Each structure stands twice: as structure tokens, then as C-alpha cells.
Amino acid sequence: MSESPDAGGRKVPPLLTQTWETATTDPDPLVALGATRALGALLSTWEAKLASEAVASGATWEAIGSSVGVSRQAAWERFHHDVDDFRRQVKAAARTLKERQRQEWREFADDVKHRARGDRRPYR
């Protein structure tokens, strides 16, 4: 799904934009009503994405709850699964980078050993 940037630099999914346009401009009230219903589900996903961003940038559950008009406990209950998914993705990416760094270091060390022995070709 391609996404377009909004004024704040965040990527807004085209489906969200299209659904908003339909809900607010379609002349058929039944079509607009259906789009409004779909918009609710899409906005819920968007809200969870923003909560994940907020946690990643250091926001507390109290601050998140306050921004959406609920207690910190209610905010945690609503969003922690999405935030945990984000954290798992970040940790997996960090593990991948760390393993790649280890592999590159091993290759570098092997190359240095071979060059020290007089082999002029890089080891790989």
C-alpha cells in the first residue's frame, strides 16, 4: 500500500484519505454513512500507530491516556498490544543488525589474519 505524507511528515495510508473523502463528500448519504463506519476502524488503527510512536519517543501511559481522554490504565489496555508489536519489530531489527555487525567483524578479522600471513588477496 503506498502512503502519502501529510503536513507533519507522517505517512497517511491512501485508504484512510480515500475513505475520509467519501465520508465527507459523497452525495449519497448511504455511501457516506458506510464510509464513515469504515473510517472508524481505520482511525482506530491510526490511533494505535500514533500511540506506538508516542511510547517510542518516551511518552508515558499517563500522557497517552490524557491525550485521548482516558486513564493511564485504560490507555495501556487499549494500546499495549500494538506497542509491544512495535517493540518486537525494533528488537528483531536490532538483532539482525547486531548479527550482521558480528559477521562483518569476523570477515574483517579473517582478512587481517590472511594479510598478516602474506596473502595479498582479501579473504572472502
Backbone torsions as a table, in degrees:
resi	resn	phi	psi	omega
1	MET	NA	124.0	178.2
2	SER	-81.5	150.1	-177.9
3	GLU	-126.4	149.3	178.9
4	SER	-113.2	143.2	-178.9
5	PRO	-75.1	143.5	172.4
6	ASP	-95.5	-171.9	-176.1
7	ALA	-62.1	-28.6	-178.1
8	GLY	-88.4	1.3	179.2
9	GLY	90.5	-7.8	177.7
10	ARG	-75.3	147.9	179.6
11	LYS	-87.0	117.2	179.1
12	VAL	-95.6	122.0	179.4
13	PRO	-60.0	135.0	-179.8
14	PRO	-56.2	-34.8	179.9
15	LEU	-61.5	-38.6	177.5
16	LEU	-63.4	-45.8	179.3
17	THR	-63.2	-46.0	-179.0
18	GLN	-63.7	-41.0	-179.6
19	THR	-66.7	-40.1	176.0
20	TRP	-59.8	-46.6	-179.9
21	GLU	-59.7	-44.0	179.9
22	THR	-64.6	-44.1	-178.3
23	ALA	-64.5	-30.3	-174.6
24	THR	-102.0	-14.2	-175.1
25	THR	-127.4	-14.3	-176.9
26	ASP	-65.6	130.7	-178.0
27	PRO	-69.7	-22.3	179.3
28	ASP	-83.7	115.5	-176.9
29	PRO	-63.1	-28.6	178.8
30	LEU	-70.9	-39.0	176.6
31	VAL	-65.7	-45.2	179.0
32	ALA	-62.5	-38.5	179.0
33	LEU	-64.9	-44.0	177.4
34	GLY	-62.6	-41.0	178.3
35	ALA	-66.5	-36.9	177.8
36	THR	-63.3	-39.7	177.8
37	ARG	-63.8	-45.6	178.4
38	ALA	-64.4	-36.1	179.7
39	LEU	-60.5	-36.4	178.0
40	GLY	-57.6	-45.7	179.3
41	ALA	-66.7	-41.1	179.5
42	LEU	-66.0	-38.4	179.0
43	LEU	-69.0	-31.1	176.2
44	SER	-62.9	-41.8	176.9
45	THR	-65.9	-41.6	178.1
46	TRP	-62.4	-42.6	179.1
47	GLU	-60.9	-41.7	178.7
48	ALA	-65.0	-38.2	177.0
49	LYS	-62.1	-44.3	-179.8
50	LEU	-67.1	-36.8	176.6
51	ALA	-63.5	-40.5	177.2
52	SER	-62.4	-42.8	177.3
53	GLU	-61.5	-42.3	-178.8
54	ALA	-62.6	-45.4	178.7
55	VAL	-63.1	-43.2	-179.7
56	ALA	-62.5	-28.7	179.7
57	SER	-91.6	4.7	173.1
58	GLY	104.0	4.8	179.6
59	ALA	-67.9	146.9	177.0
60	THR	-87.2	162.3	176.2
61	TRP	-64.5	-30.9	177.2
62	GLU	-63.7	-44.9	178.7
63	ALA	-65.1	-40.7	178.7
64	ILE	-64.6	-46.2	178.3
65	GLY	-59.4	-43.5	179.3
66	SER	-60.8	-38.9	-178.1
67	SER	-69.4	-23.1	178.6
68	VAL	-111.2	8.3	173.7
69	GLY	77.2	29.5	177.3
70	VAL	-133.7	171.7	177.9
71	SER	-72.2	166.1	177.7
72	ARG	-62.9	-36.3	178.8
73	GLN	-64.1	-42.9	179.7
74	ALA	-66.6	-37.9	177.4
75	ALA	-63.6	-44.6	179.7
76	TRP	-61.3	-45.6	-179.4
77	GLU	-60.7	-39.2	-177.2
78	ARG	-72.8	-39.8	-168.1
79	PHE	-112.8	-11.8	-169.8
80	HIS	-63.1	-29.8	178.5
81	HIS	-65.1	-42.0	178.8
82	ASP	-66.2	-40.5	179.5
83	VAL	-67.0	-40.9	178.0
84	ASP	-62.7	-38.6	176.3
85	ASP	-61.1	-43.8	178.5
86	PHE	-61.8	-45.0	179.5
87	ARG	-61.7	-40.7	178.2
88	ARG	-62.1	-40.3	179.1
89	GLN	-64.6	-42.6	179.7
90	VAL	-65.2	-43.8	179.5
91	LYS	-63.9	-39.6	178.6
92	ALA	-64.4	-41.7	178.1
93	ALA	-64.0	-40.2	179.0
94	ALA	-65.1	-40.8	177.2
95	ARG	-61.9	-42.3	178.9
96	THR	-61.3	-45.5	178.9
97	LEU	-63.8	-41.4	-179.8
98	LYS	-63.5	-42.4	178.7
99	GLU	-65.8	-40.4	177.3
100	ARG	-62.6	-40.7	177.7
101	GLN	-62.5	-43.9	178.2
102	ARG	-60.4	-44.3	-179.7
103	GLN	-63.3	-43.7	179.0
104	GLU	-64.5	-36.8	178.2
105	TRP	-66.1	-41.4	177.4
106	ARG	-61.4	-43.8	179.3
107	GLU	-64.3	-40.2	177.7
108	PHE	-63.2	-45.6	-179.8
109	ALA	-62.5	-42.1	177.7
110	ASP	-62.9	-40.8	178.6
111	ASP	-62.0	-44.2	179.2
112	VAL	-62.2	-42.7	178.9
113	LYS	-59.9	-46.1	-178.8
114	HIS	-65.7	-39.8	178.6
115	ARG	-67.6	-35.4	178.7
116	ALA	-65.8	-28.4	178.5
117	ARG	-81.4	-5.7	178.7
118	GLY	103.2	-2.5	177.0
119	ASP	-76.4	118.4	-175.0
120	ARG	-81.6	-19.8	-178.8
121	ARG	-79.5	141.8	175.7
122	PRO	-64.5	142.7	178.9
123	TYR	-83.7	119.7	174.0
124	ARG	-171.7	NA	NA
